[in-house]
Amino acid sequence: MMTDDDKPNRPGQMQTELNQRKPRGRLGRDVQSKIGQQLRAMYDDVVSAGVPDRFSELLRQLDEQKDKGSNG
């Protein structure tokens, strides 16, 4: 037979468990800086790659269709 003391997720028990959790670790400024540098480098590579010709062609075709639809 389960008693109130055996039931998980009682409000009081949950609060106690939250208070007993260890604080989460935080990244130091040096680690954050290094991650930021690496993300910027990756992003710069993507931006400098440009738009593939196929995508440019599809965008051009969409613009033409839009222009035809608004003029007709």
N, CA, C and O atoms as a CHARMM CRD file, in Angstrom:
* protein
*
  288
    1    1 MET  N      0.84700  -1.18500   0.00000 PROA 1      0.00000
    2    1 MET  CA     0.00000   0.00000   0.00000 PROA 1      0.00000
    3    1 MET  C      0.88600   1.23900   0.00000 PROA 1      0.00000
    4    1 MET  O      1.85500   1.31500   0.75500 PROA 1      0.00000
    5    2 MET  N      0.54900   2.21600  -0.85600 PROA 2      0.00000
    6    2 MET  CA     1.35500   3.42700  -0.99600 PROA 2      0.00000
    7    2 MET  C      0.80400   4.50100  -0.06800 PROA 2      0.00000
    8    2 MET  O     -0.39800   4.76700  -0.05600 PROA 2      0.00000
    9    3 THR  N      1.68000   5.10900   0.70000 PROA 3      0.00000
   10    3 THR  CA     1.27900   6.20700   1.57500 PROA 3      0.00000
   11    3 THR  C      1.65300   7.51900   0.92400 PROA 3      0.00000
   12    3 THR  O      2.33200   7.53800  -0.10300 PROA 3      0.00000
   13    4 ASP  N      1.21400   8.61600   1.51500 PROA 4      0.00000
   14    4 ASP  CA     1.55100   9.92400   0.97700 PROA 4      0.00000
   15    4 ASP  C      3.05500  10.13900   0.92800 PROA 4      0.00000
   16    4 ASP  O      3.55300  10.84200   0.04800 PROA 4      0.00000
   17    5 ASP  N      3.77800   9.54500   1.86000 PROA 5      0.00000
   18    5 ASP  CA     5.23300   9.70800   1.89000 PROA 5      0.00000
   19    5 ASP  C      5.90300   8.98600   0.73200 PROA 5      0.00000
   20    5 ASP  O      7.00400   9.36100   0.32800 PROA 5      0.00000
   21    6 ASP  N      5.26000   7.95700   0.19200 PROA 6      0.00000
   22    6 ASP  CA     5.83600   7.18500  -0.90100 PROA 6      0.00000
   23    6 ASP  C      5.55200   7.79300  -2.27000 PROA 6      0.00000
   24    6 ASP  O      6.22000   7.46100  -3.25000 PROA 6      0.00000
   25    7 LYS  N      4.56500   8.68000  -2.33800 PROA 7      0.00000
   26    7 LYS  CA     4.17200   9.23600  -3.62400 PROA 7      0.00000
   27    7 LYS  C      5.21700  10.21700  -4.13600 PROA 7      0.00000
   28    7 LYS  O      5.61400  11.13700  -3.42100 PROA 7      0.00000
   29    8 PRO  N      5.66200  10.02000  -5.37400 PROA 8      0.00000
   30    8 PRO  CA     6.58100  10.99600  -5.95400 PROA 8      0.00000
   31    8 PRO  C      5.81200  12.23200  -6.39200 PROA 8      0.00000
   32    8 PRO  O      4.58700  12.20500  -6.50500 PROA 8      0.00000
   33    9 ASN  N      6.51900  13.28500  -6.63000 PROA 9      0.00000
   34    9 ASN  CA     5.97100  14.50800  -7.20500 PROA 9      0.00000
   35    9 ASN  C      4.99500  15.24700  -6.30200 PROA 9      0.00000
   36    9 ASN  O      4.13400  15.98000  -6.78700 PROA 9      0.00000
   37   10 ARG  N      5.12100  15.06400  -5.01500 PROA 10     0.00000
   38   10 ARG  CA     4.34900  15.91400  -4.11500 PROA 10     0.00000
   39   10 ARG  C      4.96400  17.29500  -4.16800 PROA 10     0.00000
   40   10 ARG  O      6.18600  17.40500  -4.26300 PROA 10     0.00000
   41   11 PRO  N      4.17500  18.35100  -4.11000 PROA 11     0.00000
   42   11 PRO  CA     4.73200  19.71200  -4.22100 PROA 11     0.00000
   43   11 PRO  C      5.87500  19.98200  -3.26500 PROA 11     0.00000
   44   11 PRO  O      6.88800  20.55700  -3.66600 PROA 11     0.00000
   45   12 GLY  N      5.73900  19.58600  -2.02100 PROA 12     0.00000
   46   12 GLY  CA     6.80900  19.81200  -1.04900 PROA 12     0.00000
   47   12 GLY  C      8.07400  19.03200  -1.39200 PROA 12     0.00000
   48   12 GLY  O      9.18700  19.53300  -1.23600 PROA 12     0.00000
   49   13 GLN  N      7.89200  17.81500  -1.85500 PROA 13     0.00000
   50   13 GLN  CA     9.02900  16.96900  -2.21500 PROA 13     0.00000
   51   13 GLN  C      9.74000  17.52400  -3.44200 PROA 13     0.00000
   52   13 GLN  O     10.96900  17.50700  -3.50400 PROA 13     0.00000
   53   14 MET  N      8.98400  18.01400  -4.41400 PROA 14     0.00000
   54   14 MET  CA     9.59600  18.56400  -5.61300 PROA 14     0.00000
   55   14 MET  C     10.43300  19.78600  -5.27000 PROA 14     0.00000
   56   14 MET  O     11.54300  19.94000  -5.77900 PROA 14     0.00000
   57   15 GLN  N      9.91800  20.64600  -4.41900 PROA 15     0.00000
   58   15 GLN  CA    10.66200  21.84200  -4.03600 PROA 15     0.00000
   59   15 GLN  C     11.95000  21.45500  -3.32500 PROA 15     0.00000
   60   15 GLN  O     12.99700  22.06000  -3.55800 PROA 15     0.00000
   61   16 THR  N     11.87700  20.44600  -2.45700 PROA 16     0.00000
   62   16 THR  CA    13.07300  19.99200  -1.75100 PROA 16     0.00000
   63   16 THR  C     14.10200  19.46300  -2.73400 PROA 16     0.00000
   64   16 THR  O     15.29400  19.74300  -2.60600 PROA 16     0.00000
   65   17 GLU  N     13.63200  18.68300  -3.73400 PROA 17     0.00000
   66   17 GLU  CA    14.55100  18.14300  -4.73000 PROA 17     0.00000
   67   17 GLU  C     15.19000  19.25700  -5.54300 PROA 17     0.00000
   68   17 GLU  O     16.37800  19.18400  -5.86000 PROA 17     0.00000
   69   18 LEU  N     14.42000  20.29000  -5.88700 PROA 18     0.00000
   70   18 LEU  CA    14.97700  21.41200  -6.63900 PROA 18     0.00000
   71   18 LEU  C     16.04800  22.12200  -5.83800 PROA 18     0.00000
   72   18 LEU  O     17.07900  22.52000  -6.38100 PROA 18     0.00000
   73   19 ASN  N     15.80600  22.28200  -4.54500 PROA 19     0.00000
   74   19 ASN  CA    16.78100  22.96700  -3.69800 PROA 19     0.00000
   75   19 ASN  C     18.04900  22.14800  -3.51100 PROA 19     0.00000
   76   19 ASN  O     19.11000  22.71200  -3.24200 PROA 19     0.00000
   77   20 GLN  N     17.95900  20.82100  -3.64900 PROA 20     0.00000
   78   20 GLN  CA    19.11200  19.96200  -3.41200 PROA 20     0.00000
   79   20 GLN  C     19.95500  19.74900  -4.66300 PROA 20     0.00000
   80   20 GLN  O     21.05700  19.20700  -4.58000 PROA 20     0.00000
   81   21 ARG  N     19.45100  20.16900  -5.81700 PROA 21     0.00000
   82   21 ARG  CA    20.21900  19.98600  -7.05200 PROA 21     0.00000
   83   21 ARG  C     21.48100  20.81800  -7.00500 PROA 21     0.00000
   84   21 ARG  O     21.52000  21.90400  -6.42600 PROA 21     0.00000
   85   22 LYS  N     22.50700  20.27900  -7.63000 PROA 22     0.00000
   86   22 LYS  CA    23.75900  21.02400  -7.72400 PROA 22     0.00000
   87   22 LYS  C     23.59100  22.15200  -8.73200 PROA 22     0.00000
   88   22 LYS  O     22.88400  21.99100  -9.72800 PROA 22     0.00000
   89   23 PRO  N     24.22400  23.27800  -8.48900 PROA 23     0.00000
   90   23 PRO  CA    24.12700  24.36900  -9.46400 PROA 23     0.00000
   91   23 PRO  C     24.76300  23.94600 -10.78300 PROA 23     0.00000
   92   23 PRO  O     25.75000  23.21000 -10.80800 PROA 23     0.00000
   93   24 ARG  N     24.18300  24.42200 -11.86400 PROA 24     0.00000
   94   24 ARG  CA    24.72400  24.08500 -13.18000 PROA 24     0.00000
   95   24 ARG  C     26.03800  24.81800 -13.38700 PROA 24     0.00000
   96   24 ARG  O     26.23600  25.93300 -12.90300 PROA 24     0.00000
   97   25 GLY  N     26.92500  24.16900 -14.11400 PROA 25     0.00000
   98   25 GLY  CA    28.20200  24.79000 -14.42900 PROA 25     0.00000
   99   25 GLY  C     28.02300  25.91200 -15.43500 PROA 25     0.00000
  100   25 GLY  O     27.09600  25.89200 -16.24400 PROA 25     0.00000
  101   26 ARG  N     28.87900  26.85000 -15.38300 PROA 26     0.00000
  102   26 ARG  CA    28.84300  27.97600 -16.32200 PROA 26     0.00000
  103   26 ARG  C     30.15800  27.98900 -17.08800 PROA 26     0.00000
  104   26 ARG  O     31.21000  27.62900 -16.56000 PROA 26     0.00000
  105   27 LEU  N     30.07400  28.41000 -18.34100 PROA 27     0.00000
  106   27 LEU  CA    31.27400  28.50900 -19.15600 PROA 27     0.00000
  107   27 LEU  C     32.02000  29.77700 -18.79300 PROA 27     0.00000
  108   27 LEU  O     31.41400  30.82700 -18.57900 PROA 27     0.00000
  109   28 GLY  N     33.31200  29.67500 -18.72600 PROA 28     0.00000
  110   28 GLY  CA    34.13100  30.84300 -18.46200 PROA 28     0.00000
  111   28 GLY  C     34.17100  31.75500 -19.67600 PROA 28     0.00000
  112   28 GLY  O     33.83300  31.34300 -20.78500 PROA 28     0.00000
  113   29 ARG  N     34.58300  32.98400 -19.46200 PROA 29     0.00000
  114   29 ARG  CA    34.63600  33.95800 -20.55900 PROA 29     0.00000
  115   29 ARG  C     35.57200  33.49700 -21.67100 PROA 29     0.00000
  116   29 ARG  O     35.29800  33.73800 -22.84700 PROA 29     0.00000
  117   30 ASP  N     36.66000  32.84500 -21.31800 PROA 30     0.00000
  118   30 ASP  CA    37.59900  32.38800 -22.34100 PROA 30     0.00000
  119   30 ASP  C     36.96800  31.32200 -23.23900 PROA 30     0.00000
  120   30 ASP  O     37.18600  31.31300 -24.45000 PROA 30     0.00000
  121   31 VAL  N     36.19100  30.43100 -22.63900 PROA 31     0.00000
  122   31 VAL  CA    35.51700  29.38600 -23.42200 PROA 31     0.00000
  123   31 VAL  C     34.43200  30.01500 -24.29100 PROA 31     0.00000
  124   31 VAL  O     34.30100  29.66400 -25.46400 PROA 31     0.00000
  125   32 GLN  N     33.65500  30.93800 -23.73100 PROA 32     0.00000
  126   32 GLN  CA    32.63100  31.62300 -24.50900 PROA 32     0.00000
  127   32 GLN  C     33.25700  32.36100 -25.68700 PROA 32     0.00000
  128   32 GLN  O     32.71500  32.34600 -26.79200 PROA 32     0.00000
  129   33 SER  N     34.37700  32.99600 -25.45600 PROA 33     0.00000
  130   33 SER  CA    35.05800  33.73500 -26.51400 PROA 33     0.00000
  131   33 SER  C     35.51300  32.80300 -27.63200 PROA 33     0.00000
  132   33 SER  O     35.35400  33.11300 -28.81300 PROA 33     0.00000
  133   34 LYS  N     36.07400  31.67000 -27.25400 PROA 34     0.00000
  134   34 LYS  CA    36.54500  30.69800 -28.24700 PROA 34     0.00000
  135   34 LYS  C     35.37200  30.15500 -29.06500 PROA 34     0.00000
  136   34 LYS  O     35.48100  30.02500 -30.28500 PROA 34     0.00000
  137   35 ILE  N     34.25900  29.83700 -28.41200 PROA 35     0.00000
  138   35 ILE  CA    33.07300  29.35400 -29.12500 PROA 35     0.00000
  139   35 ILE  C     32.58400  30.42400 -30.08900 PROA 35     0.00000
  140   35 ILE  O     32.23400  30.12300 -31.23000 PROA 35     0.00000
  141   36 GLY  N     32.55800  31.67700 -29.63300 PROA 36     0.00000
  142   36 GLY  CA    32.12800  32.77900 -30.49500 PROA 36     0.00000
  143   36 GLY  C     33.01100  32.92500 -31.71800 PROA 36     0.00000
  144   36 GLY  O     32.51300  33.15000 -32.82100 PROA 36     0.00000
  145   37 GLN  N     34.31200  32.79900 -31.53500 PROA 37     0.00000
  146   37 GLN  CA    35.24300  32.89900 -32.66200 PROA 37     0.00000
  147   37 GLN  C     34.98600  31.79400 -33.67300 PROA 37     0.00000
  148   37 GLN  O     34.97600  32.03400 -34.88000 PROA 37     0.00000
  149   38 GLN  N     34.77900  30.58700 -33.17600 PROA 38     0.00000
  150   38 GLN  CA    34.55000  29.45800 -34.07800 PROA 38     0.00000
  151   38 GLN  C     33.21500  29.58900 -34.81600 PROA 38     0.00000
  152   38 GLN  O     33.12600  29.26800 -36.00100 PROA 38     0.00000
  153   39 LEU  N     32.18000  30.06000 -34.11700 PROA 39     0.00000
  154   39 LEU  CA    30.88800  30.26200 -34.78000 PROA 39     0.00000
  155   39 LEU  C     30.98000  31.34100 -35.85000 PROA 39     0.00000
  156   39 LEU  O     30.41200  31.19600 -36.93300 PROA 39     0.00000
  157   40 ARG  N     31.69700  32.42500 -35.54700 PROA 40     0.00000
  158   40 ARG  CA    31.86600  33.48900 -36.54800 PROA 40     0.00000
  159   40 ARG  C     32.61700  32.97300 -37.76200 PROA 40     0.00000
  160   40 ARG  O     32.26300  33.30700 -38.89300 PROA 40     0.00000
  161   41 ALA  N     33.64200  32.17000 -37.55100 PROA 41     0.00000
  162   41 ALA  CA    34.40500  31.61800 -38.67100 PROA 41     0.00000
  163   41 ALA  C     33.52600  30.71900 -39.54100 PROA 41     0.00000
  164   41 ALA  O     33.59000  30.78400 -40.76900 PROA 41     0.00000
  165   42 MET  N     32.71000  29.88800 -38.90600 PROA 42     0.00000
  166   42 MET  CA    31.82200  29.01300 -39.66600 PROA 42     0.00000
  167   42 MET  C     30.78400  29.83800 -40.41700 PROA 42     0.00000
  168   42 MET  O     30.49600  29.55400 -41.58000 PROA 42     0.00000
  169   43 TYR  N     30.22700  30.83800 -39.78000 PROA 43     0.00000
  170   43 TYR  CA    29.21700  31.67500 -40.41100 PROA 43     0.00000
  171   43 TYR  C     29.81700  32.43800 -41.58600 PROA 43     0.00000
  172   43 TYR  O     29.18500  32.55100 -42.63700 PROA 43     0.00000
  173   44 ASP  N     31.02700  32.96100 -41.42100 PROA 44     0.00000
  174   44 ASP  CA    31.69300  33.67900 -42.50400 PROA 44     0.00000
  175   44 ASP  C     31.89200  32.78300 -43.72000 PROA 44     0.00000
  176   44 ASP  O     31.75300  33.23800 -44.85500 PROA 44     0.00000
  177   45 ASP  N     32.21700  31.51200 -43.48900 PROA 45     0.00000
  178   45 ASP  CA    32.37900  30.56900 -44.59700 PROA 45     0.00000
  179   45 ASP  C     31.06000  30.39500 -45.35500 PROA 45     0.00000
  180   45 ASP  O     31.04600  30.34600 -46.58500 PROA 45     0.00000
  181   46 VAL  N     29.97100  30.30300 -44.62400 PROA 46     0.00000
  182   46 VAL  CA    28.65900  30.11700 -45.25900 PROA 46     0.00000
  183   46 VAL  C     28.28500  31.35600 -46.06400 PROA 46     0.00000
  184   46 VAL  O     27.80500  31.24500 -47.19200 PROA 46     0.00000
  185   47 VAL  N     28.50400  32.53200 -45.48700 PROA 47     0.00000
  186   47 VAL  CA    28.15100  33.77600 -46.16900 PROA 47     0.00000
  187   47 VAL  C     29.00600  33.96300 -47.41800 PROA 47     0.00000
  188   47 VAL  O     28.50000  34.38000 -48.46000 PROA 47     0.00000
  189   48 SER  N     30.27000  33.66500 -47.32100 PROA 48     0.00000
  190   48 SER  CA    31.15400  33.87800 -48.46000 PROA 48     0.00000
  191   48 SER  C     30.91700  32.86700 -49.58100 PROA 48     0.00000
  192   48 SER  O     31.34600  33.09200 -50.71200 PROA 48     0.00000
  193   49 ALA  N     30.24200  31.76000 -49.28100 PROA 49     0.00000
  194   49 ALA  CA    29.96000  30.75300 -50.30700 PROA 49     0.00000
  195   49 ALA  C     28.96400  31.28400 -51.33000 PROA 49     0.00000
  196   49 ALA  O     28.96300  30.84200 -52.47900 PROA 49     0.00000
  197   50 GLY  N     28.12100  32.22200 -50.92700 PROA 50     0.00000
  198   50 GLY  CA    27.15900  32.79400 -51.86800 PROA 50     0.00000
  199   50 GLY  C     25.98200  31.88200 -52.11600 PROA 50     0.00000
  200   50 GLY  O     25.84600  30.82400 -51.50100 PROA 50     0.00000
  201   51 VAL  N     25.12700  32.31600 -53.03600 PROA 51     0.00000
  202   51 VAL  CA    23.91700  31.57300 -53.37700 PROA 51     0.00000
  203   51 VAL  C     24.21000  30.72600 -54.60900 PROA 51     0.00000
  204   51 VAL  O     24.71100  31.24800 -55.60600 PROA 51     0.00000
  205   52 PRO  N     23.91200  29.43800 -54.56300 PROA 52     0.00000
  206   52 PRO  CA    24.12700  28.58700 -55.73800 PROA 52     0.00000
  207   52 PRO  C     23.32100  29.10000 -56.93500 PROA 52     0.00000
  208   52 PRO  O     22.23800  29.66200 -56.77300 PROA 52     0.00000
  209   53 ASP  N     23.86400  28.89800 -58.12900 PROA 53     0.00000
  210   53 ASP  CA    23.21600  29.36400 -59.35600 PROA 53     0.00000
  211   53 ASP  C     21.78600  28.83500 -59.48600 PROA 53     0.00000
  212   53 ASP  O     20.89900  29.55400 -59.94500 PROA 53     0.00000
  213   54 ARG  N     21.56200  27.60100 -59.09100 PROA 54     0.00000
  214   54 ARG  CA    20.22100  27.00500 -59.20300 PROA 54     0.00000
  215   54 ARG  C     19.21900  27.78900 -58.35400 PROA 54     0.00000
  216   54 ARG  O     18.09400  28.03100 -58.79200 PROA 54     0.00000
  217   55 PHE  N     19.61200  28.17900 -57.16300 PROA 55     0.00000
  218   55 PHE  CA    18.71700  28.96300 -56.30200 PROA 55     0.00000
  219   55 PHE  C     18.45000  30.33500 -56.90000 PROA 55     0.00000
  220   55 PHE  O     17.32200  30.82600 -56.86400 PROA 55     0.00000
  221   56 SER  N     19.48200  30.94800 -57.44600 PROA 56     0.00000
  222   56 SER  CA    19.30400  32.26000 -58.07700 PROA 56     0.00000
  223   56 SER  C     18.31500  32.16800 -59.23600 PROA 56     0.00000
  224   56 SER  O     17.47500  33.05000 -59.41300 PROA 56     0.00000
  225   57 GLU  N     18.41800  31.10800 -60.01800 PROA 57     0.00000
  226   57 GLU  CA    17.50900  30.90400 -61.14200 PROA 57     0.00000
  227   57 GLU  C     16.06900  30.70900 -60.65200 PROA 57     0.00000
  228   57 GLU  O     15.13800  31.27600 -61.22400 PROA 57     0.00000
  229   58 LEU  N     15.88700  29.91800 -59.60600 PROA 58     0.00000
  230   58 LEU  CA    14.54900  29.70700 -59.05400 PROA 58     0.00000
  231   58 LEU  C     13.95700  31.01700 -58.53200 PROA 58     0.00000
  232   58 LEU  O     12.77400  31.28900 -58.73800 PROA 58     0.00000
  233   59 LEU  N     14.77000  31.82000 -57.86500 PROA 59     0.00000
  234   59 LEU  CA    14.29700  33.11300 -57.36600 PROA 59     0.00000
  235   59 LEU  C     13.90700  34.04300 -58.52100 PROA 59     0.00000
  236   59 LEU  O     12.91200  34.76300 -58.43900 PROA 59     0.00000
  237   60 ARG  N     14.69200  34.01700 -59.58400 PROA 60     0.00000
  238   60 ARG  CA    14.37300  34.83000 -60.75800 PROA 60     0.00000
  239   60 ARG  C     13.04200  34.40700 -61.34700 PROA 60     0.00000
  240   60 ARG  O     12.21800  35.25600 -61.68800 PROA 60     0.00000
  241   61 GLN  N     12.82100  33.11000 -61.47100 PROA 61     0.00000
  242   61 GLN  CA    11.56500  32.59500 -62.01400 PROA 61     0.00000
  243   61 GLN  C     10.37600  32.98200 -61.13300 PROA 61     0.00000
  244   61 GLN  O      9.31500  33.34200 -61.64300 PROA 61     0.00000
  245   62 LEU  N     10.54800  32.91000 -59.84000 PROA 62     0.00000
  246   62 LEU  CA     9.47500  33.31000 -58.92500 PROA 62     0.00000
  247   62 LEU  C      9.14900  34.79500 -59.07500 PROA 62     0.00000
  248   62 LEU  O      7.98100  35.18200 -59.07300 PROA 62     0.00000
  249   63 ASP  N     10.17600  35.61400 -59.20300 PROA 63     0.00000
  250   63 ASP  CA     9.95200  37.04700 -59.40400 PROA 63     0.00000
  251   63 ASP  C      9.18900  37.30700 -60.69800 PROA 63     0.00000
  252   63 ASP  O      8.30200  38.15900 -60.73800 PROA 63     0.00000
  253   64 GLU  N      9.53500  36.56900 -61.76100 PROA 64     0.00000
  254   64 GLU  CA     8.82700  36.73700 -63.03800 PROA 64     0.00000
  255   64 GLU  C      7.36000  36.36700 -62.90200 PROA 64     0.00000
  256   64 GLU  O      6.48600  37.06800 -63.41400 PROA 64     0.00000
  257   65 GLN  N      7.09100  35.26600 -62.21300 PROA 65     0.00000
  258   65 GLN  CA     5.69500  34.84000 -62.01900 PROA 65     0.00000
  259   65 GLN  C      4.92500  35.87700 -61.20900 PROA 65     0.00000
  260   65 GLN  O      3.76700  36.17400 -61.50400 PROA 65     0.00000
  261   66 LYS  N      5.55900  36.40900 -60.21600 PROA 66     0.00000
  262   66 LYS  CA     4.91500  37.42000 -59.37500 PROA 66     0.00000
  263   66 LYS  C      4.60000  38.68100 -60.19700 PROA 66     0.00000
  264   66 LYS  O      3.52700  39.27000 -60.06700 PROA 66     0.00000
  265   67 ASP  N      5.54900  39.07500 -61.03400 PROA 67     0.00000
  266   67 ASP  CA     5.33200  40.25600 -61.87800 PROA 67     0.00000
  267   67 ASP  C      4.19400  40.01200 -62.87400 PROA 67     0.00000
  268   67 ASP  O      3.37000  40.89900 -63.09600 PROA 67     0.00000
  269   68 LYS  N      4.14300  38.83400 -63.46500 PROA 68     0.00000
  270   68 LYS  CA     3.07600  38.49900 -64.41100 PROA 68     0.00000
  271   68 LYS  C      1.71900  38.50600 -63.71500 PROA 68     0.00000
  272   68 LYS  O      0.72700  38.95700 -64.28700 PROA 68     0.00000
  273   69 GLY  N      1.67600  38.01300 -62.49700 PROA 69     0.00000
  274   69 GLY  CA     0.42500  37.95700 -61.74800 PROA 69     0.00000
  275   69 GLY  C     -0.08900  39.32400 -61.35500 PROA 69     0.00000
  276   69 GLY  O     -1.30200  39.53000 -61.31600 PROA 69     0.00000
  277   70 SER  N      0.77900  40.24800 -61.06900 PROA 70     0.00000
  278   70 SER  CA     0.33500  41.58300 -60.65800 PROA 70     0.00000
  279   70 SER  C     -0.01000  42.46900 -61.85700 PROA 70     0.00000
  280   70 SER  O     -0.75700  43.43600 -61.71000 PROA 70     0.00000
  281   71 ASN  N      0.52800  42.15200 -63.04900 PROA 71     0.00000
  282   71 ASN  CA     0.24000  42.94400 -64.25300 PROA 71     0.00000
  283   71 ASN  C     -0.97300  42.42900 -65.01200 PROA 71     0.00000
  284   71 ASN  O     -1.50500  43.14200 -65.86300 PROA 71     0.00000
  285   72 GLY  N     -1.41900  41.22600 -64.73300 PROA 72     0.00000
  286   72 GLY  CA    -2.47600  40.65600 -65.55300 PROA 72     0.00000
  287   72 GLY  C     -3.70500  40.52800 -64.82100 PROA 72     0.00000
  288   72 GLY  O     -4.70400  40.06200 -65.36800 PROA 72     0.00000
